[in-house]
Amino acid sequence: MSTIETVSQRLSWAFPDEEKRSFKAAIIIVNVNRLIPASYIYPLPPPSTSEERLDFICFILKKETGLIYTRNEVLVAHNVLMGHRDTQEQLNFSCDIAKIQDHLNEYKSLQLQSAFAKTFSPIILFPHRTTCSLCDKQLKIIFQACAYIIYCTKIEPCLLYKADCHQCRRSYRISSIYATDRKETIVTSESQKVECIHYSGSLVFSKEFLVSFSCQLIDNYVTFDAFAASTLKTINKLHSNNADVITSDNLARSLEAVWLYYELTNFVFMTSKSTEISYPCAMSEGRTKIKGNQSLRAIFIERNLNWIYHVFTVFWSRHQDIFGSCKCGNCSQVIILDGHQKPRRLVCKYDNVTSLINADELGPLNRGCPYPPRRRKLDNRQPNDAGHYYCDHHRMTCNEEQSVESKLSDEELNNYLKYLKNFDQEESQCNIGRNDMEERFESKKRSMGFIASFLNCGIIVGFSDAINHEGPRKITDHLLTMIKIGAKLPILLVYDAACQLHKFWNFRFNTQHMQKTIYTQELMNMKLVTDRFHNTVHKGKLCKTLFNPDSEQNKIDFIGINTSIAEQMFSYLAKFKIALGSFSYPTSALFTILLFHLKNCDKVNQNPFQQGVIIGSSLETIIQDQTSSQTYCVFETLIIENGYSENDDSQIDDTYVDLSDRDDNP
């Protein structure tokens, strides 16, 4: 029997009444059923809603054919037509979603109490793949949830579907994979390419909306709150029926959570070999703390912050190997660094937190606690209570004595200050100095911003929080960290207090406070100069010769070099003062790195959505995998110091891992 004869036979079975038998009715039933599957309410639709669904199909048939069909006739025709694959293929066509929407709007006006009409949307978002990536099994598509898609000028209701592989314990969603056994959300290079991004909750973000925010962030310094408020105003003026879908505050919080992970995924896929990255299941947690404990999002970011920074600084310090030389003509010849104090944020007053990454060279470095202080409630204020200046982890230690390392550091600081005073008697002594060294142990409620490093072509290659101060020791730690994690630094260095840094290195090099290693030796081999803008106020003899970029001995190296690039970039970054200061650690550090990455991409005219650009280059062997650079969080080191075993995962996990809000879980 031919295909035409088979379809004709199926039509006669589907429509026993010849007056109602037509190809048009059959096509409508097959394709509308595909757009309006019976499983659009999970786990199963109630009988009343199933009947309303059939009523809606009857309504469409009447509008399109002029004939009246009963529920039973539609159901019989559906079962007969959908029971034969060739018939489905012959009757399949690309259905006009706009026409279905017109019918739905008219149906809603006639059936005001219909639960089906209120919840159904013709916009259906299917999972990004329907075969399991582990076992290659073909998966059944089932309903997941009702949601709303956020566009730049409209909000559209939609239906989300998923495909579950129970054997591999994976649930494939529209832009991610949910690992049910590990309670993790996995984003792959394949899922990242879809047009709509959804991790959890009832909001789906169109890619155009997320990209628009990134562009507005870089060019117009917009904040999450301002962008959300502006978008909703635009939508409400164009579509007044969307006014009650979501508030501006909720949209801003959801946008912040989704954008951070979306751009972090783009960053990882562009700058590393990774094609897959796993996030905690509660990805939409917009807060640093949940019910008094660190949130899963904060724990994930802090544990992986060193690796993210490693990827950032290795990639951009070698950007010339990937994208070629910049148009400036002397790409990557000089590194310029300075501190930026505009984005200061509230931090814990506890000072005795040390960094050990450069302990072999510098000893324990006083870092300070990066966490925000616990806010004091208005109705619970007590006189002389200083606990509200500290984070939850250090509230009980606010009167603790300084550690032995800090006392030794104090003694060394006094020796160094005496060394500088002796220089006062010499003609070469400079009139410019850093007085924040003597203020190091004063009480501070806000951070001192951050230290950033730039190549002379304007590319940002380094970043570190300056919680307590910006001084020679912190600058040294900043540079050593970049060298140790694989950054490629030029031999020429510009710093606004290069003379002070030079004296600091000469005084401490090859002592217990700056051990001689291959890393510190690389620093000692650098040529230091002061930028042209600040050099005008330096009066010392050496500042006008040894540290002057335009002196006879230096001008060959610095011809055509913009030594003020740091000040110029800080003028740009100062416009992000509100955005950078609004985040708490560790989200503040992640946001800063992503901001710098997007700015660098814009600078070299590269699309941040590229994937695997390091494949085949020298960076492929230099950039490490994610697991190689994971570290403890600050609060986890406090737990270990208090006597918990490093291998006792149960105590840490029970206390700090299962902290997500149940409403945010998939």
Secondary structure as UniProt FT lines:
FT   HELIX           3..14
FT   HELIX           18..20
FT   HELIX           23..35
FT   TURN            38..39
FT   HELIX           47..65
FT   HELIX           71..81
FT   TURN            82..83
FT   HELIX           85..91
FT   HELIX           97..110
FT   TURN            112..113
FT   HELIX           115..119
FT   STRAND          124..125
FT   TURN            133..135
FT   STRAND          141..150
FT   STRAND          155..165
FT   TURN            166..169
FT   STRAND          170..172
FT   STRAND          177..179
FT   TURN            180..183
FT   STRAND          184..188
FT   TURN            189..190
FT   HELIX           191..193
FT   STRAND          196..197
FT   STRAND          203..206
FT   HELIX           207..220
FT   HELIX           224..238
FT   HELIX           240..242
FT   TURN            243..244
FT   HELIX           248..271
FT   STRAND          276..280
FT   TURN            283..284
FT   STRAND          289..290
FT   TURN            291..292
FT   STRAND          293..294
FT   HELIX           296..317
FT   HELIX           319..323
FT   TURN            327..328
FT   TURN            331..332
FT   STRAND          334..340
FT   STRAND          354..355
FT   TURN            357..358
FT   HELIX           359..362
FT   STRAND          365..366
FT   HELIX           378..380
FT   TURN            383..384
FT   HELIX           387..389
FT   TURN            392..394
FT   HELIX           395..397
FT   TURN            398..399
FT   HELIX           404..423
FT   TURN            424..425
FT   TURN            427..428
FT   HELIX           435..437
FT   TURN            438..441
FT   STRAND          450..455
FT   TURN            456..457
FT   STRAND          460..465
FT   HELIX           472..484
FT   TURN            485..486
FT   STRAND          492..495
FT   TURN            496..497
FT   HELIX           498..508
FT   TURN            509..510
FT   TURN            512..513
FT   HELIX           518..524
FT   STRAND          527..529
FT   HELIX           532..535
FT   TURN            536..537
FT   HELIX           541..544
FT   TURN            545..547
FT   TURN            549..550
FT   TURN            552..554
FT   HELIX           555..558
FT   TURN            559..560
FT   TURN            563..564
FT   HELIX           565..573
FT   HELIX           574..576
FT   HELIX           577..581
FT   TURN            585..586
FT   HELIX           587..603
FT   TURN            604..605
FT   TURN            608..609
FT   TURN            613..616
FT   HELIX           619..622
FT   HELIX           626..629
FT   HELIX           634..641
FT   TURN            642..643
FT   TURN            646..647
FT   HELIX           649..656
FT   HELIX           662..664
//
